């Protein structure tokens, strides 16, 4: 057999093979909540005669199965490729669903699983996300906030002291490594998607806003149960994790459009930073590309608006406040270490930012006025930002802050009779490890290179941070025996082995070549500093996420489903089941 003949045979075989002909959304193996809305799309590889096209669902024509005819696109995006799309369809009966699509020559089959739920168990669901929260952050937070004596912790973190625990896999549909967008989207929708996308299956069209949508937990809770919705973070509110609770786009950076989607969805409580994309472009600090004033728009439809802690306190305590927009910085809010101790970062510009505990207490006061219950997502999002910057002290202090708000919320739930499902987990991991201690008095002329002052095994001993205050924070991080937490993913940087006492760490700056980064020479003269050549490509200017499973802990009605090894899409299913979103009669 000649090579040419063999190649021709392979080409013929591939041309009729399933999977080479059509792409279908939702994808093969998708698990779909009964009654949840989604967009159905078939992308054909080439231009198709609609007369020859056949699309069936469990053997019936798709239009009968979904109760509507689709829109056939002859030349999608002006190319010789056809598509069929249906918006806002649903499947009400639990079981396997076989979908078959054919262009008249090539065909493909795939199977979805539609599932229902039992009756409602929880009045409220609160999902806490420590963005990028790694096991090293949790251990460090426990050591600093509780103390340790002869190897035994003097207390437990609230995020760990919960009756149910699982390991959660985080991969997306396109990669073993996820970002915050598709990770949070899996929690919010129960569907996998790709990096940078949320609430959609990323299709082939040029527009990032027409991709096939899947309904979010916030939409379902509001539409099916009449529940109130809260979204609270200390990052920009348009950032990936909070945005994924509502938004539908494959471009997480589309902040202006995400703000518009927030306004359309009208969550009852919306708090964080990110005021820059709510302000019209002529306003100081604005990043919008148009003249729309979304702060004014929210006010016009009845929202109380708070821009400082004082305004938050005043708004949240008003008996008639049922909707609140809180925007406490133009960008990200500042973390606990800067706000409470160092006064670095943006604290000078925004000195009256609330703590995450204060934001959540205000949210609980407002949301609990809804007799039908509420869904609340709370993100301690700066853990991730600081981990990217190799700023371990700030990340650990924000982990302590997350623990404080979980403890506060658990106390609130107990006083109500435990009618609230509480879940705590990360969206993805960071490759951080606690390897020992750094023995250094912060002097200016260390006699021994700081690398040689990293104590491991028995040389690590125990750190000597001051006793924590009532909130669990030691008053200083520049002690002589500090925790040594290092990342396995590194850009080129100067390793100082020391906490940054002025501002958050800036390990890199732009390099000479476009799109590249180099070590920030700001730190090159720190006594004992070491230039570290990274293990990441030059176009990566910070530490990156890793693919290990994350820890999920849970308590409250419905938490018994949290156990063993789970996929991130199953977190949605735990919440949907606790709320009875597809119970009989829904």
N, C-alpha and C positions, 0 to 999 in steps of 0.2 A: 504493500500500500504506500503510495507516494505521500509526502508531507502535505502537498496541496489538497489531495483527496481527503486525507484525514482531517485537515482543517475545515474543509467544506462540510463533512459529516458532523463535526462538533458544532459548527454554526447552525446547521439545520436542527440539531437536537436542542440547542439552547434557545432557539427562536420559539419553540413551543413549550418550553419548560415553565411550570408554575412559578410565580414570583418574578419572572423577567418581564411579564406582560403588564401587570397592574400593581399599583400601590394603593392600599385601602386603609382608611382611617375611620374608626379606631383600629389599631393594629391587631394582628393575630395574637390570640392569648389575652386580649384585654378583658378585665373584669369590670363590669358595669353595674352600678346600683340601679335596681328596678325603679323606674319613674324619673331617674335623673336625665336631664336634657344633654344632648350632645349633637355635634354636626357629623354627618356621614359623608365621606368623600371617596370617590374612586378617581385615581389619576391613571390615565391610559398612557402607554409609552409613546404612541403615535396618534395620528388623527383617525377618528373612528366614525363610521357611519352609524348614527343613532338607531337606525332600523335594525341593524345587526347586533347592537349592544344588548346584553342580557345581564340583569342583576337580580339575584334572588336572595331571600332571607328565609331560612328553613323551608326551602322549596317553593315559596310563594313569591310573586313579583314584589320587588322592594316597595313599590308604591302602596300595595295592600298592607304590607307588614308595618310600614311607617305611617300610613294614613295620609300620605301626600306624594305628589310627584316632585322629582328633583329638577334642578336647573342644569341643563346640558350645555357645556361650554365647548364649542367646536374647536377653537384655537385659543388655548389658555395662554395669557400673556403674549398674544400675537404669534405664538409658535405652533408648529405642527404637532400639537399634543392636545388631546381632548380630555375633558373631565366631567364628572357628574357630582353634584353637591346638593345635600339637603341640610337645612338649618333647623336646629331646635327639635330634633326628634327624640323619642324615648321608647323604651321597651319595658312593658309592665309585668311580664311573666318571667319568673325565675327559671333558670335552666340553661343548657348549652344552646347557642345560636350559631347555625352554620350559614355562612355568607359565601355565595359563589358569584363571581363576576366573569364576564366574557366579552371580548370585542368582536366575536364572530369567528376568530381563529384561535386565539390564546385564551385560556381560562385559568382561574385561580380560586382555591377554596381556603377559607380560614374560619376559625371558631372563636367566638366570644363566650364568656360566662356571665350570665345575668344573675345577680343575687338579691335577695330581699333581706329584711331584718326582722327581729322579734319586736315585741311592743316596747315602747319607750321606757327607759330605766332612769335616765338622768334629766333633771330639769335644765341644768347648765353644763356646758363643756368649756374648760379652760385649757388651752394648748400653750405650754411654755416652750419656747425654742431658744436654746443657747447657741447662737450662730457660731459654728466652728468649735463648739465645746468639745475638748478632748479629755480623755481620762486623766492626763497630766494636769489639766486645769482643775479638775474636780479634786484630785489628791492635794494639790497645792492649796486650794481654797480651804480644804479641811484642816490642813496643818496650820495655816495662818489664822484662821478664824476660831478654831477649837483648841489648838495646841496639841502637843504630843509628848508623852512621858514614857521613857523606856520602851519605845516601840508601839505604845497603845495610844490611840486618839482619845482626847478628853471629851469628845462629843461627836455627834453625827450631823452631817448636812441634811437639811430638809429634803433636798433633791434626791438623796440616796436612801433616806429612811422612809421608804414607801413599800407597801406590801407586794407589789407586782413589778417585775423587771424583765426586759427582753433585750436582745441584741438586734439591731435593725440594719439591714443592708441598704446601701444608698445609691447604687449605680443608676444611671439614666439609660434611656433607650439608645443612645449613641455612643456611650463611653462608660468605662468602669469608674471614672472620676466625675463627680457631679459638681455643679456650682449651686449657689443658694436658690437660684430661680427654679430649676427643674426639681431640686430636692424639696423645696417648700411646696411646689406645685403638686408633687406626689402626695404630700399630706393633705393638701387642700382639695384634690380631685379624685384620688385613687387611680390615676392614670400616669404612666411613664411619659416623659417627654425629653427633649434634648437640652444641652447646655444653653443658657440664656433665655429659654422659653418658659412660659407659665400659662396654664389654663388652656393650652392648645396643643394639637399635634402639628409640628412644624412641617409645612408642605413646601412645594417647589416654587410657588409664586413669588414675585418680587416683593409684594407688600408684606410687612410684618404684622398686619392687622386683619387679614382675611383668612387666616389659617383655621382649620376645623377646631371649634371650641368644645370644651367639656365643662360641665357645670361645677362650680365650687361649693364647698361646704357652707360658706356664708350665704350663698344664694339659696341653697337647699333648705337651710335652717330657717331662713326668713320666709321663703315661698311655701314650704310645706308645714312648718310649725308656728309661723308668726313670731319667731324669736328676734330679739335685739342682737345687734352685731357690734363687736368692739375689736379694734386693731390698735395695739400699743407697741411702740418700739422706742429705742434711743438712737437709732440711725435715722437717715432721711426716710420719711414715711413712704416715699416712692421707691425705695430700695427693694431688692428682689424678694426678701422674705415677707415683709408686710404687703407688698404689692400682689404677691401670688395668692393671697387670700381673696382677691377680687378680680384681678386683671386677666386679660386674654391678649397675649402678644408673644411673639417669639424674639422680641428685642427688649430685653430688660432695661436698656439704657434710655428708652423712650419715655422720659419722665413727664414731659408735658402731656402726652396722651394718657399716661397712667393716672395723672391727676384728674383728667377728664373722666376716666373710668371710675375713679373713686367718687366723683360728684354724681355720676349716673347711678352708682350702686347705693349711695347714701348710708354708709355704716353709721350707727348711732354714736359711736365714739371712735375718733380717729386722732391719734396722738403720736408725736415724734418730732424729729427735725425736718429739714427739707422745705422750709418756707420759700426758698428761692424760686421754686417752680410753681408756687401758688400766686406769686406777685406778678403784676403786669411788667412787661419788659422795660418800661420807663422808670420803674421804682428802683430805689437803691437796693443792691444785693440780688436783684432778680436774675434768673437764668432762663426765663421763658423767652420764646421766640415770637410771641404775639402780645396783644394788649389786654388779654383777658385777666381779670382780677378774681381769682377763685376764692380768696378769703372773703371778698365782698359777696360772691355768689353763695357761699355757705351761710353767711349771715342772713342773706335775703330769704333763704328757705327755712330759717328758724334756728340755726345752730348758734350756741354760745361759742365764742372764740377766745382762746387764751394763748398769750405769747410769752408769759412768764409764770413762775411758780405762784406768785401772788394772785395773778389773774385766774390760774387754775383753781386755787383754793376758793376764791370767791365764786367762780362759776359752778364748781362741783357741789357746793353746799347749798345752792339755791334749790328750793323744793320743786320748782317747775322746770329744772334743767333735764331734758331728756335726750338732747343731742349736743355733742361737744366736738369742736375741732381745736386741737392743741398743737401749736407749732412753736418750738422753743429755741430754734436756731435756724439759720439759713441753710446750713449743711447738716452734718451729723452732730448730735449732741455730744457732750463730753462725758467721759467715764468717771467712775467713782474716785479714782486716785487723784485726778486733776481737780474735780469739783470740791472734794472734801479736804485735800491736803496740799497738793503741789501748785494749784491754781495755774496750771499750764494749759496748752491747747487753746480752745476758744472761750475759756472762762472769763477772760478780761472783757471780751466783746459781748458775751451773753452770761452775765454773772448770776442771774436768777433762774437757772434751769432747775426743774424738779428732779428728784431722784426717781428711779423706776418704781420704787415702792410707793411713792406719792402719786405717780401717774396711775398705777394700777388701783390704788385705793379709791381714787376719783372715778375710775372706770367702773368699779364694782358698785359704788354708790349710785351711779346713773343707770347702769344696765339692769340692776336688780329691781328697778321700778317696773320692768316689763313682766307682767304676770305669766306670760308664756315662756319665760326663761331667756337665756342668752348664750351666744357663742363668743368667746373672747380668745384672741391670739395675742400673746405677750412675747416679745423678742428682746433678749439681752444681746443686741447685735454687735456691739463694739468688741466683744470677745474675739470675733472673727477679724475685725479690722486690725486690732492690735496683734493678733497672731500672724497675720500677713506681714506686719512690720517688724517681727521678731521682738516685740515689746511685751515680754512675758509678765512683768509686774502689773501692767495695766490690765492685761487680759485676766489675770487671777483676781484682781480687785473687782472686776465686773462679774466674775463668777460668784464671788461672795455676794454681790448685789443681787444676782439672780436667785441665790439661795435665800436671801432675806425676803424677797418678794414672794417666793414659793411658800416659805414658812408663814408669812402674813396671810396669804390666801388660804392656806390649809386651815389656819385658825378661824378665818372668816367662814369657811365651808362647814367646819365642825359646829360652829354656833348656830348654823341653819339646819342642822340635822343631816349633814352629809348627803345633800341632793345633787352634788356637783362632781362630775368626772374631771380629774386633774391629771394631765399628762405632761411629762418633762423629758425633753430629749434635744439632741443636736440635729441640725439638718445634714451636716457632713462633718468629717473629722479634719483635724490638722495633724501633721506628723510630728507632734511634740512629745518629748519624753523627759521625765524627771530623772536625772542620772546621778544626783548627789548634791553637794553644796559647793559654793565658791567662798574660799577663805581669804578675805581681803578687807582691810580697814578703810578703804576708799582714800588712802593716802596718795600723795603726788609722786612719790618715788619708790615704787615697789621694788624690793631687792630681787624678788623671784618673779619671772614672767607669770602673768595671771593664768595662763594655760596650765602652768604647773601648780596652781593653787586650787584647781578643781579637785575636790575630795570625792573619791568613789569608795564603794564598799565600806569598810570600817573607818576609813578616813573621812567619810561624809559626816558621820555623827548626826547632829540635829541642828537646825538653824536657830538663830538667837533673835528673832523678831520680838519687839515688845509685846506684852500681853494685849490682846485685842480689846477695842472699846466695846460698847454695848451693841454695836451693829456688826461686830466681828472683824473690824479693820485694825491692824496694827498701825500705829501712828507714823512709822518709818519703814522704808524699804531699803535704805542705804546702810544696812547693818553689816557687821563684819563676817557673818556666816550666813550667806543667802542661799536660797534654793537655786540649783543649776538646772534650768529647763532649756533644752536645745531643740531646734527643728532639724528634721532630716531633709528638708527641701530648702536650698539656700541659693540666693543670688550672690554675686561678688559683694562683699561688704567688709567693713572694719568691725571686728568683734571686740567690744570693750569689756565684756563680762560684767558690766555695771548697769544699774537702772538709770534711765534717762530722767533727770530731775527737773529739766526745764520744759521740754515739750515731748510729745510722743516721738518715738524713734523714726528716723528717716534713713533706712539702710542704703538706699540707692538714689542716684540722680540720673537724668538723661545722659546717654553716652554720645560719643562723637558721631556714630552712624545712626541714621534715622531709625527709630523704633527700638534702639538698644538702650541698655542701662549699664551703669558702672558704679563702683563703690563710692559712697558719699564721703568726700574728704573732710567733712565737718568733724569727723571723729578720729582722724589719723594721728592727732597729737595727744590723745588721751593716754596717760601713763599705763604702760603694759598692754596697749592695744595690739591686736594681731590682724593683718590683712588676710581674709579668708576668701579663697577662690571658690566660687559656688559650684553646685552640681546641676544647675538649671541652665537652659538656653539664655543667651545674652539678651533676648527680647523680653525676658521675664524679670521684673524689677522687685519682686517680693516673694516671700514664701508662698507655697501653693497648697491646695487641699490634698487630702489623701483618701484612699478608698476603703479604709477599715470600717467595720460596722460601728454604729454609735449606740450609746446606752439609752434605753427608754425606761423610765420608771413611772408608775401610775398608782392612783388611789381613787376610790369613789365608785359609784354604780357604773358597771360596764368594764371596769379595769381588769376583771378576771380574764379577759381575752388577751391581755398582755402577758406573754410568756415565751420562753425559748428563743428561737430564731425567727425573725419576721422580715418581710420586705417593707420598704417605706410606704408602698401603696396600701398596705394593710392597716397603717395608722388611720387613714381615712375611714376604713371599714369599721375599726373599733369605735370611732366617733359616731359614724352613721348608725351603727347598731345601738349605741347607748341612747341616741336621740330618736330611735325608731323611725328613721326617715323613709323606710320602705316597708313599714309594718302593714299588715292586712288592713284594708280600708283606706289607705293613703291615696 
